[in-house]
């Protein structure tokens, strides 16, 4: 395919994508296929001779679309938002065309430097402490990871490396294996399963901090303090604490040095807050400093809005912070942004310095050399410039307002109940009654393929999650979804034995 052919086909593909997104709500949001459906639709082996482009495009509708769950449909209310915008898609095209691999500054200076600057832009939007901004002479900075799970693992490995170095500095004769075998990390029992998996990969024990429904499923500082004291008394070495939004709820446990409830202006929020950050240093002169990693994978995007920024108060005590613009900030997957207070901690844990990565402008410690591997920052650059901070704030606020609208519909119907505080863009609700009734309702909803929801379990109750996800969702979609839910609920309740 020469440049002229590519130009023609590229324009056709842009038209196909634009038509797909423009008409997406006409498609059933959830596919009606069985596992293995695709294999019978394509040959068992790759073609010996090339197929035509026309044949390939024709098969998109025949083979691919029947098995697609349409995450960007305004009737998709499952899981969490996945970002989508035309500026980001255009940037993806350019990134793919440039195709550089930025494993060092010399491999592609623009790749490394744009990522560093974009992370500073976003950090300033969030009003992160100056320690997290790279600037020209800063000690901190940001780097783009693939996912929040990846950021959790990277922070855990960096924390492990720092803990081992600190202990060996004061006790050089101590065997390193004897240190790592005693390391212990902490995370909420509501955390994503990737946290436990990170502990397995890092080879350290991960302890779950219990939460209670009465505390809005947030970790309480006194519980964590007690666990740390008990583990230290048992000869273990606490070294890492991770806190996050409550994963099944997409709620964020606000951060404070102390743990009274925190009232936040704007939409009425009542958030249990967390005593965490550097709680490890409650013993004066303690040699082991605990790394505090904050994950706000979904909620972090909202912190660009002044009314939600208080949820991040306490960030000044953290060592690292991460959230996913690819969830709720209109930057397509993958783009998980991670900041560290001291990038030397991160670089020190992973840096390799082979001859083939050396170059004339080597500046040790200035960039996260081997982490700037893809030109993902182009998506941030396009989106931030073409939306502006105000446009991004308006987008977040619109989703929150739509969630509040759905909440008001639920509260107005005596047959239903709200199961958790509506903090941002998610509503957890259920029919009053048994888990079986709610399971039946959810099955009817998803079998209809008009809207798509997924459940979670809170304090033993089967709960339906309604997340406002799509960029194109409007009030009419919310009200149409509610009409369908109440219609199916009526059918389910009529079938109950009297």
N, C-alpha and C positions, 0 to 999 in steps of 0.2 A: 504494500500500500504506500503510494507516494504522498507527498505533501498535499497535492490537490485532492486526491481521493480522501485523505484523512480529513481535510477541511470540510468536504461535502458530508462525509459520514458523521463527523463530529457535530455538525449542525443538526443532522437528523437525530442524533442521540440526545442532544439538548432538547429538541422538540418532544421526543419520546418521554424524557424525564419530566418536562414541564406539564405535558398532558397527563401523565400518571398522577402527579401531585395535585393538579387542578381538579381531577375527577376521582380522587381516591375515595371520597365518601360514598361513591356509588357502588363500591366493591364490598362484599361481605368482609368484615374486619378480621374474622378468624377462619382459617381454611377448613374445608370439608374433605379431608384426605385421611388415609390410613398410613401408618408407618410402612415405608418401602414403596410408596406410590410412584416415586420418580424413576426408579430403576427400569420399570417396564416402558417408560416413555422415551428412553434414549438407548443407543446401541451399547453393547457390552464392552466395546473397545473404541479407542480413538480412531477417527477416519484415516485411511491410508493417504488419500488425496484431500486437499483442502476443500472445505465447504465454502459456499458463498456467504458474504455478509448478510444478504437478504434472508438466507435460510436460518442463520444464527438468530437474527432479530425476530423472525417469525416464531421461533421456538421459545422466546422469552414468555410470550403469552400462553403458549401451549404447555410448556414444561415447568417454568419457574413460578408464574403468578398463582396457579392453583394451590401452591404450597406456601405462599407468603402470608404471614401474619402482618397486617398493615399497621405498623407502629405509629405511622404519621397520619393515620386516619383520625378525624375529630371524634370518632366513636371508640377509640382505643383508650381504655382507662386502667390498664393493667400495669403491674410492676412499677415503673417510674418513667419520666420523660426521657426520650433520647433526642438529642439536639438535631435540628435540621434547619438550614437556611440557604438561600440561593448564594449569598456571598461566600459561605463556607464551601459549598459545592464547587463554585468557580475556582476558589483557592486550591481545592483538592485536585482539580484538573491541572492547574499550573504546577503544583507540587509533584504530581505524577510525571509531568513532562520534563521538569528539571531533573528529577530522579537522583538527587545527590544523597550520599551517605555521609552524614556529618560526624564521623567518629573522632575527628579532631578539628581544631580551628582551621588548619591548613587544608583539610579535606573539602571544606566549603565554608569560608568565613561568614557569608551571609546567613547560613543555616544556624550556626552557633550564636552569632551576635543578635539576630532578630529574635531568637527564642529568649535570650537573656533580657532584652529590652521589653518584649511582650509580657514576660513574667513580672517585670517591674511595673508596667502599665496596669496589669490586672491587680497586682498587690496594692497599688495606690488606690485603685477603685474600691478595694476592700478595706482601705485604711489599715493595712497591716503595720505593725511596728516597724520603725526604720531598720531594725536589725535584720529583717527579712528581705530588704531591698538590696539588690546587688549594686546598683548605681555604678559609679566609676571606681570607688575605693571601698565599698562595703564588704563585710565579711560573710554576709548571708547571700540569699538569692534563690531563684526558682529554676526548676527543670521540669519538662513535660514527661510524664510517665504514660504508659498505655492505659492503665486502669487504677482505681483506688486500691484494689487488692495488691497490685504491683507496688504502689507507694507504701502500703502497710509493710510489705516484705522488705523493701529497701530500707525503710526507717528502722525496722527491727534488726536487720543485719548491721546497719551503721551503729545502732545503740549497743549491740553485742560487741562489736569491734572496739567502741569507745570504752565500754566497761572493762574489757580485758586489758586494754592498754593502761587504763588508770590503775588497775590493781597490780599489774606487773611493774608499773613505775615505782610503786612503794614496796613491792615484794618480788624482785626479779627472779628469785629462785623458785617461786611457786609454779607448779606445772600448769600449763594453759588448759589442759583437759580437766584438771581439778577445779578450774574456775568455771568453765562452760557448763559442767555438770551440775553446778549449783545455781546457775542463773535462773531467774523466774520473772515472767512477764505477766501483765494483768490486762484484762479487757472485760467489758460488760457481757453478761450472759445473753443480752439481746443483740450482740454483735454479729456481723456477717460471718459465714462459715470460713471465709478466706483468712480471717484472723487466726483461727485455730490451725489452718493449713500452713500459714506463715510460720507458726511456732514449730510445726513438724519439719518444715524445710530447714529452718534455722537450727534445729536440734536443741531447742530450749523448751522448758515446760511453760505452758500457758494456763494461767488460772483465771476462771470466770468469776467476776464480781457479781453477786446476786442483786437483782433489782426487784422492786415491788410495784404493783399496779397503783397503790396509793401515792407513790412518788413519781407518777407519770412515766414509769419504766426508766428512770434515770438513776445512774450510779450515785450513791450518797458518799460524801467524803469520809465520814466516820467509818463506814464499812471498809473502804479501801485502806484507811489508816490502820485499822485493826489487823487486816490481813498482812500488811507490810510488817508490822511489829511482830506478829506471830512467826512469819517466815524468817525474819532476821534472827529471832531468838532460836530458831531451829537450824541456824547455820546457812541458810540460803541467801542469795544475793539478788534482791529486787533491782531490776535495771531498766524496765520499760513499762509504761502505761499507755494504753490507747483508749481514747474516748471518741464517741461519734454520735450522730443522730441514731435514734432507736431504729434499727434496720427494718423490721416489719412495718413500722409506722411511718417511715420517712420523716420522723420527728427528730429534732436536734436538741440535745441536752445542753443548754447554754452553759458557758464557762465563766466561773468567778473564783476568786481566791477563797471565798467562804461560801456556805451553802444555804442561805435563806432563799425563799422564792423570789423571782425576779419579774416585775411587771414591766412590760414592753409596750411603748406607745404604738399607735397605728391600729391594725386589727387586734382586737383584744386577745392578748397572749398571756398565758400563765404558765411559765415554764419552770419546772424544777431544775435547779442548777447544781453544778458539780464542783466539789472540792477535790481538785486533782493536782493541778500543775505544780510540779516539783514538791509534792507533798512528801516525797521521799526525804527531803532535807529538814524534816521536823526535828531531827536530832542534831544539835549543834556540832559542827565538825565532822559530820558523817562523810566518809570517804567515797561512798558509792552514790553518785548522783543518778537519779532515775530519768531516763529519756521520756519526754512526754510527746506523744504523737496525737494530733487531732485530725480526725477524719470527718469531713462534712460533705461527703460525696455528692449528695443531692442538694442539701440545704445551703451549701456554700455559695451558690449563685445568688441567693437572696440577700447576701450580706452587702451587695453593692447598693442596696436600698437603705437609706438612713434609719428607717423605722425598724429594720430587721438587724442592723449592725450590732445592737446591744447583745444579741445572742452570742456574739463572738468575744464579748468582753472577757478578759483573762488570757487571750491569745499571747499576751506579752510574756507569759511564763512558759510557753511551749518551746520545744526544740524543733518541731516540724509540724507542718500543716498541709492538708491536701483536700482538694475538692475536684469535681468533674464538670468542667464547662461543657463536656459532651453530653451531659444530662439535661441542663436547664439554661444554658447560656448561648444557645444557637450556634455552637461550634461542633461540627460533625465529629462522630467517633473516628479515631480515638484521640482524646486530649484530656489527660488527667494531670492537673497542675499541682506541683508539690514545692513547698518552700522549706528551707532550713535556716536556722539562726546562724549556724557556722558551717559553711559549705566544706570546710576542711574536714569536718567529721564524716561527711558523706564521701568526699573524694578519697580520704584516707582509708576508708573501708574497701574501696573497689579499684583504686587506681593501679593500672599496669602501665609500664613505661617502656615498651619494646622499641627497638631502633626504628622500625618502619612507621611509628607514630610521632617521631621527633621531627621538628621543623625549626626554621630560623627564627620564628616569632613565638617560640615556646614561652608561655608565661605561667609558671607553675601556680596552680590554685585559683586562677582567675575564672576559668570556665569549667563546667562539668563536661569535660571533653568527650568522653565515650558515651555520654548519655544523650547528646544532641544528635541522634542518629537519623532522624527523619525531619522533613521540612514541615512539621505540623504547625509551627508558629505562623505560617502563612495564613492559615484559617483564622487564627486569632486576629491577625493584622487586618484582614479583609472585614471581618465581622465588627471589630471594635470601631473601625473607621466608617463603615457604611451604616451602622446603627447608631453609633455614639452612645455615651453613657446613659443619656436620657432615654433613648430608644430601648436599651436593654432593661432599664428600670421599669419602663412602662410594660414591657413584656412580662416580667416577673409579677408585677402587681396585678396584671390582668388575670393570670393564672390563679393567684391567691383569691381574687374577687370571685372567680368562677367556682372555686372550691367552697367559699363561704356561701355562695348562692345554692350549691347543692346541699350543703349542711342545713341551710334554712328550710329547704324542701323536706329533708329527712325529719327535722325536728317538728315540722308542722303536721306530720302523719303519726298518729298515736300508735300505729302498729310497729313502728321502727324505733330504734334507739341508736345514739351515737356512742361508740365504744372507746374513743380516745379524743383528746383535745385536737381540734383542727388548727394546726399551727401555720402550715404553708399551703401546699397544693394537694393535700391528700385528705380524704374523709374515710374513716373507718366506721362502719355501721353494720347493723344486722336487724333482722326481724326479731321481735320479742318472741322468745320461744326456744325450742331445742336446737342443738347443733344440727340434727338431722334435717330439720325444716330449712335451715339456712344453706346447708349443703345442697338440698334439692333445688332451692331457689337459684343458687349460683349455677348449677348444672343447666337449668332451664335457660338462664340468661346466655350462657356461652353456647349452648346448642342452637340457639336462635341465630347466632353469628351476626347479629346486628350491632351489638356492643360487646366489649370484651373486658372482663374483670378477673382478678385472682384473689384468693383468700389469704388470711393469716390467722394465727391462733393467739389469743390474748387471754391469759389467766384461765385456760381451759375452754374458752369459748371460740367457736368458729365464726370468724368475722369477715365481712366483705370489704375489700379495699377499692376505693374509687379515686384514682389519681388523675388529675388533669394533666394530660401529656402533650397533645399535639399543638404545634404552633398555630394551627388554623381553627382550634376549638373556640366556639362562640356560645353565648347564652342559649341560643336555640338548640344546640346540640345537648347541652346539660339538661334542659327541660324535656327534650325528646327521650333522652336516656332514662330520666326519672319516670316518665309516663310508661315506658316499657317495663321498668323494674316493678312499679306498683301494679301494673296489669298482671305480670307473672306472679307476683306475690299474692294477689287475690286468688289466682288459680290454685296456687299451692295451698293456701289456707282453706279453701273450699274443699280440698281433697282430704283434709285432716279428719280423723274420726271424731265425732261429737259425743 
